[in-house]
Amino acid sequence: MEINNAIGALGALAQEHRLSAFRLLVHAGQDGLAAGELARQLSIPHNTMSAHLSTLSQAGLITSQRHGRSIIYRIVPDAMRDLMGFLADDCCQGRPELCGLTPTGPRSTCG
């Protein structure tokens, strides 16, 4: 991952509602969630949610697909993996395996 892409992704996630929406989408998996449902769960106006989703989409972290009258949003798993890999590349003095990034979650053994 290029540093500018990482900066864009981290910037998109560096806001409470966008990070919360992204986490909800991670939890939803391939089923994704409609924009209205995300707005409802986060208790924010629909137009505000749309702006946040646009920012996440521009950063390449999520995709959207029209489903009837709704737009369903999903994470882009490769983008998330690339960002995590970028962040872990220099973990523990160049030994990212020591950071314990596993499919079940982070487990740090660095001291």
PyMOL commands that place a pseudoatom at each C-alpha (Angstrom):
pseudoatom trace, name=CA, resn=MET, resi=1, chain=A, elem=C, hetatm=0, pos=[0.000, 0.000, 0.000]
pseudoatom trace, name=CA, resn=GLU, resi=2, chain=A, elem=C, hetatm=0, pos=[1.269, 3.452, -0.896]
pseudoatom trace, name=CA, resn=ILE, resi=3, chain=A, elem=C, hetatm=0, pos=[1.655, 5.915, 1.967]
pseudoatom trace, name=CA, resn=ASN, resi=4, chain=A, elem=C, hetatm=0, pos=[-0.879, 8.332, 0.406]
pseudoatom trace, name=CA, resn=ASN, resi=5, chain=A, elem=C, hetatm=0, pos=[-3.495, 5.550, 0.251]
pseudoatom trace, name=CA, resn=ALA, resi=6, chain=A, elem=C, hetatm=0, pos=[-2.824, 4.705, 3.897]
pseudoatom trace, name=CA, resn=ILE, resi=7, chain=A, elem=C, hetatm=0, pos=[-3.143, 8.369, 4.864]
pseudoatom trace, name=CA, resn=GLY, resi=8, chain=A, elem=C, hetatm=0, pos=[-6.449, 8.595, 2.991]
pseudoatom trace, name=CA, resn=ALA, resi=9, chain=A, elem=C, hetatm=0, pos=[-7.820, 5.455, 4.656]
pseudoatom trace, name=CA, resn=LEU, resi=10, chain=A, elem=C, hetatm=0, pos=[-6.669, 6.492, 8.117]
pseudoatom trace, name=CA, resn=GLY, resi=11, chain=A, elem=C, hetatm=0, pos=[-8.075, 9.981, 7.581]
pseudoatom trace, name=CA, resn=ALA, resi=12, chain=A, elem=C, hetatm=0, pos=[-11.424, 8.541, 6.555]
pseudoatom trace, name=CA, resn=LEU, resi=13, chain=A, elem=C, hetatm=0, pos=[-11.515, 6.413, 9.699]
pseudoatom trace, name=CA, resn=ALA, resi=14, chain=A, elem=C, hetatm=0, pos=[-10.393, 9.273, 11.954]
pseudoatom trace, name=CA, resn=GLN, resi=15, chain=A, elem=C, hetatm=0, pos=[-13.907, 10.453, 12.716]
pseudoatom trace, name=CA, resn=GLU, resi=16, chain=A, elem=C, hetatm=0, pos=[-16.271, 8.909, 15.264]
pseudoatom trace, name=CA, resn=HIS, resi=17, chain=A, elem=C, hetatm=0, pos=[-19.287, 8.240, 13.017]
pseudoatom trace, name=CA, resn=ARG, resi=18, chain=A, elem=C, hetatm=0, pos=[-17.217, 6.994, 10.063]
pseudoatom trace, name=CA, resn=LEU, resi=19, chain=A, elem=C, hetatm=0, pos=[-15.247, 4.640, 12.282]
pseudoatom trace, name=CA, resn=SER, resi=20, chain=A, elem=C, hetatm=0, pos=[-18.463, 3.399, 13.898]
pseudoatom trace, name=CA, resn=ALA, resi=21, chain=A, elem=C, hetatm=0, pos=[-20.088, 2.873, 10.486]
pseudoatom trace, name=CA, resn=PHE, resi=22, chain=A, elem=C, hetatm=0, pos=[-17.020, 1.010, 9.233]
pseudoatom trace, name=CA, resn=ARG, resi=23, chain=A, elem=C, hetatm=0, pos=[-17.056, -1.243, 12.293]
pseudoatom trace, name=CA, resn=LEU, resi=24, chain=A, elem=C, hetatm=0, pos=[-20.761, -1.988, 11.764]
pseudoatom trace, name=CA, resn=LEU, resi=25, chain=A, elem=C, hetatm=0, pos=[-20.006, -2.889, 8.150]
pseudoatom trace, name=CA, resn=VAL, resi=26, chain=A, elem=C, hetatm=0, pos=[-17.140, -5.150, 9.245]
pseudoatom trace, name=CA, resn=HIS, resi=27, chain=A, elem=C, hetatm=0, pos=[-19.573, -6.911, 11.568]
pseudoatom trace, name=CA, resn=ALA, resi=28, chain=A, elem=C, hetatm=0, pos=[-22.221, -7.180, 8.813]
pseudoatom trace, name=CA, resn=GLY, resi=29, chain=A, elem=C, hetatm=0, pos=[-19.767, -8.937, 6.495]
pseudoatom trace, name=CA, resn=GLN, resi=30, chain=A, elem=C, hetatm=0, pos=[-20.789, -9.707, 2.918]
pseudoatom trace, name=CA, resn=ASP, resi=31, chain=A, elem=C, hetatm=0, pos=[-24.455, -8.992, 3.699]
pseudoatom trace, name=CA, resn=GLY, resi=32, chain=A, elem=C, hetatm=0, pos=[-23.593, -5.338, 4.180]
pseudoatom trace, name=CA, resn=LEU, resi=33, chain=A, elem=C, hetatm=0, pos=[-26.017, -2.733, 5.468]
pseudoatom trace, name=CA, resn=ALA, resi=34, chain=A, elem=C, hetatm=0, pos=[-28.247, -0.128, 3.899]
pseudoatom trace, name=CA, resn=ALA, resi=35, chain=A, elem=C, hetatm=0, pos=[-27.327, 3.506, 4.422]
pseudoatom trace, name=CA, resn=GLY, resi=36, chain=A, elem=C, hetatm=0, pos=[-30.597, 4.093, 6.264]
pseudoatom trace, name=CA, resn=GLU, resi=37, chain=A, elem=C, hetatm=0, pos=[-29.914, 1.241, 8.655]
pseudoatom trace, name=CA, resn=LEU, resi=38, chain=A, elem=C, hetatm=0, pos=[-26.437, 2.579, 9.381]
pseudoatom trace, name=CA, resn=ALA, resi=39, chain=A, elem=C, hetatm=0, pos=[-27.898, 6.021, 10.063]
pseudoatom trace, name=CA, resn=ARG, resi=40, chain=A, elem=C, hetatm=0, pos=[-30.547, 4.511, 12.347]
pseudoatom trace, name=CA, resn=GLN, resi=41, chain=A, elem=C, hetatm=0, pos=[-28.048, 2.436, 14.320]
pseudoatom trace, name=CA, resn=LEU, resi=42, chain=A, elem=C, hetatm=0, pos=[-25.735, 5.424, 14.754]
pseudoatom trace, name=CA, resn=SER, resi=43, chain=A, elem=C, hetatm=0, pos=[-28.596, 7.869, 15.437]
pseudoatom trace, name=CA, resn=ILE, resi=44, chain=A, elem=C, hetatm=0, pos=[-27.439, 10.393, 12.855]
pseudoatom trace, name=CA, resn=PRO, resi=45, chain=A, elem=C, hetatm=0, pos=[-29.345, 12.073, 10.003]
pseudoatom trace, name=CA, resn=HIS, resi=46, chain=A, elem=C, hetatm=0, pos=[-29.445, 10.241, 6.663]
pseudoatom trace, name=CA, resn=ASN, resi=47, chain=A, elem=C, hetatm=0, pos=[-27.759, 13.062, 4.760]
pseudoatom trace, name=CA, resn=THR, resi=48, chain=A, elem=C, hetatm=0, pos=[-24.915, 13.135, 7.297]
pseudoatom trace, name=CA, resn=MET, resi=49, chain=A, elem=C, hetatm=0, pos=[-24.538, 9.358, 6.983]
pseudoatom trace, name=CA, resn=SER, resi=50, chain=A, elem=C, hetatm=0, pos=[-24.397, 9.688, 3.198]
pseudoatom trace, name=CA, resn=ALA, resi=51, chain=A, elem=C, hetatm=0, pos=[-21.529, 12.167, 3.490]
pseudoatom trace, name=CA, resn=HIS, resi=52, chain=A, elem=C, hetatm=0, pos=[-19.646, 9.837, 5.829]
pseudoatom trace, name=CA, resn=LEU, resi=53, chain=A, elem=C, hetatm=0, pos=[-20.198, 6.862, 3.524]
pseudoatom trace, name=CA, resn=SER, resi=54, chain=A, elem=C, hetatm=0, pos=[-18.957, 8.916, 0.595]
pseudoatom trace, name=CA, resn=THR, resi=55, chain=A, elem=C, hetatm=0, pos=[-15.724, 9.652, 2.464]
pseudoatom trace, name=CA, resn=LEU, resi=56, chain=A, elem=C, hetatm=0, pos=[-15.203, 5.964, 3.285]
pseudoatom trace, name=CA, resn=SER, resi=57, chain=A, elem=C, hetatm=0, pos=[-15.952, 5.032, -0.317]
pseudoatom trace, name=CA, resn=GLN, resi=58, chain=A, elem=C, hetatm=0, pos=[-13.524, 7.619, -1.729]
pseudoatom trace, name=CA, resn=ALA, resi=59, chain=A, elem=C, hetatm=0, pos=[-10.838, 6.142, 0.538]
pseudoatom trace, name=CA, resn=GLY, resi=60, chain=A, elem=C, hetatm=0, pos=[-11.523, 2.723, -1.027]
pseudoatom trace, name=CA, resn=LEU, resi=61, chain=A, elem=C, hetatm=0, pos=[-12.625, 1.148, 2.257]
pseudoatom trace, name=CA, resn=ILE, resi=62, chain=A, elem=C, hetatm=0, pos=[-16.227, 0.387, 1.266]
pseudoatom trace, name=CA, resn=THR, resi=63, chain=A, elem=C, hetatm=0, pos=[-18.286, -0.272, -1.840]
pseudoatom trace, name=CA, resn=SER, resi=64, chain=A, elem=C, hetatm=0, pos=[-21.945, 0.273, -2.575]
pseudoatom trace, name=CA, resn=GLN, resi=65, chain=A, elem=C, hetatm=0, pos=[-24.524, -1.564, -4.630]
pseudoatom trace, name=CA, resn=ARG, resi=66, chain=A, elem=C, hetatm=0, pos=[-28.078, -0.584, -5.386]
pseudoatom trace, name=CA, resn=HIS, resi=67, chain=A, elem=C, hetatm=0, pos=[-30.623, -3.105, -4.157]
pseudoatom trace, name=CA, resn=GLY, resi=68, chain=A, elem=C, hetatm=0, pos=[-34.110, -1.927, -5.080]
pseudoatom trace, name=CA, resn=ARG, resi=69, chain=A, elem=C, hetatm=0, pos=[-34.589, 1.470, -3.470]
pseudoatom trace, name=CA, resn=SER, resi=70, chain=A, elem=C, hetatm=0, pos=[-31.746, 0.972, -1.018]
pseudoatom trace, name=CA, resn=ILE, resi=71, chain=A, elem=C, hetatm=0, pos=[-28.011, 1.233, -1.414]
pseudoatom trace, name=CA, resn=ILE, resi=72, chain=A, elem=C, hetatm=0, pos=[-26.160, -1.531, 0.392]
pseudoatom trace, name=CA, resn=TYR, resi=73, chain=A, elem=C, hetatm=0, pos=[-22.672, -0.793, 1.669]
pseudoatom trace, name=CA, resn=ARG, resi=74, chain=A, elem=C, hetatm=0, pos=[-19.962, -3.381, 2.301]
pseudoatom trace, name=CA, resn=ILE, resi=75, chain=A, elem=C, hetatm=0, pos=[-16.338, -3.219, 3.352]
pseudoatom trace, name=CA, resn=VAL, resi=76, chain=A, elem=C, hetatm=0, pos=[-13.585, -3.926, 0.834]
pseudoatom trace, name=CA, resn=PRO, resi=77, chain=A, elem=C, hetatm=0, pos=[-11.729, -6.739, 2.648]
pseudoatom trace, name=CA, resn=ASP, resi=78, chain=A, elem=C, hetatm=0, pos=[-8.558, -6.324, 0.567]
pseudoatom trace, name=CA, resn=ALA, resi=79, chain=A, elem=C, hetatm=0, pos=[-8.360, -2.622, 1.452]
pseudoatom trace, name=CA, resn=MET, resi=80, chain=A, elem=C, hetatm=0, pos=[-8.682, -3.420, 5.145]
pseudoatom trace, name=CA, resn=ARG, resi=81, chain=A, elem=C, hetatm=0, pos=[-6.026, -6.160, 4.907]
pseudoatom trace, name=CA, resn=ASP, resi=82, chain=A, elem=C, hetatm=0, pos=[-3.705, -3.857, 2.972]
pseudoatom trace, name=CA, resn=LEU, resi=83, chain=A, elem=C, hetatm=0, pos=[-4.073, -1.128, 5.588]
pseudoatom trace, name=CA, resn=MET, resi=84, chain=A, elem=C, hetatm=0, pos=[-3.486, -3.559, 8.457]
pseudoatom trace, name=CA, resn=GLY, resi=85, chain=A, elem=C, hetatm=0, pos=[-0.448, -4.949, 6.648]
pseudoatom trace, name=CA, resn=PHE, resi=86, chain=A, elem=C, hetatm=0, pos=[0.889, -1.456, 5.995]
pseudoatom trace, name=CA, resn=LEU, resi=87, chain=A, elem=C, hetatm=0, pos=[0.558, -0.592, 9.682]
pseudoatom trace, name=CA, resn=ALA, resi=88, chain=A, elem=C, hetatm=0, pos=[2.165, -3.856, 10.805]
pseudoatom trace, name=CA, resn=ASP, resi=89, chain=A, elem=C, hetatm=0, pos=[5.049, -3.868, 8.300]
pseudoatom trace, name=CA, resn=ASP, resi=90, chain=A, elem=C, hetatm=0, pos=[7.454, -2.273, 10.749]
pseudoatom trace, name=CA, resn=CYS, resi=91, chain=A, elem=C, hetatm=0, pos=[5.971, -3.792, 13.887]
pseudoatom trace, name=CA, resn=CYS, resi=92, chain=A, elem=C, hetatm=0, pos=[8.488, -5.123, 16.350]
pseudoatom trace, name=CA, resn=GLN, resi=93, chain=A, elem=C, hetatm=0, pos=[11.504, -3.889, 14.411]
pseudoatom trace, name=CA, resn=GLY, resi=94, chain=A, elem=C, hetatm=0, pos=[10.542, -5.391, 11.069]
pseudoatom trace, name=CA, resn=ARG, resi=95, chain=A, elem=C, hetatm=0, pos=[9.097, -8.652, 12.396]
pseudoatom trace, name=CA, resn=PRO, resi=96, chain=A, elem=C, hetatm=0, pos=[5.305, -8.211, 11.984]
pseudoatom trace, name=CA, resn=GLU, resi=97, chain=A, elem=C, hetatm=0, pos=[4.640, -11.811, 13.012]
pseudoatom trace, name=CA, resn=LEU, resi=98, chain=A, elem=C, hetatm=0, pos=[5.563, -10.725, 16.537]
pseudoatom trace, name=CA, resn=CYS, resi=99, chain=A, elem=C, hetatm=0, pos=[2.619, -8.322, 16.557]
pseudoatom trace, name=CA, resn=GLY, resi=100, chain=A, elem=C, hetatm=0, pos=[0.309, -11.325, 16.583]
pseudoatom trace, name=CA, resn=LEU, resi=101, chain=A, elem=C, hetatm=0, pos=[-2.076, -10.086, 13.898]
pseudoatom trace, name=CA, resn=THR, resi=102, chain=A, elem=C, hetatm=0, pos=[-4.257, -13.128, 13.399]
pseudoatom trace, name=CA, resn=PRO, resi=103, chain=A, elem=C, hetatm=0, pos=[-7.690, -13.696, 11.817]
pseudoatom trace, name=CA, resn=THR, resi=104, chain=A, elem=C, hetatm=0, pos=[-9.198, -13.678, 15.324]
pseudoatom trace, name=CA, resn=GLY, resi=105, chain=A, elem=C, hetatm=0, pos=[-7.695, -10.341, 16.303]
pseudoatom trace, name=CA, resn=PRO, resi=106, chain=A, elem=C, hetatm=0, pos=[-4.588, -8.585, 17.486]
pseudoatom trace, name=CA, resn=ARG, resi=107, chain=A, elem=C, hetatm=0, pos=[-2.431, -10.171, 20.135]
pseudoatom trace, name=CA, resn=SER, resi=108, chain=A, elem=C, hetatm=0, pos=[0.744, -8.247, 20.836]
pseudoatom trace, name=CA, resn=THR, resi=109, chain=A, elem=C, hetatm=0, pos=[3.818, -9.930, 22.249]
pseudoatom trace, name=CA, resn=CYS, resi=110, chain=A, elem=C, hetatm=0, pos=[5.936, -6.808, 21.831]
pseudoatom trace, name=CA, resn=GLY, resi=111, chain=A, elem=C, hetatm=0, pos=[7.271, -5.327, 24.987]
for i in range(1, 111): cmd.bond("trace and resi %d" % i, "trace and resi %d" % (i + 1))
show_as sticks, trace
zoom trace
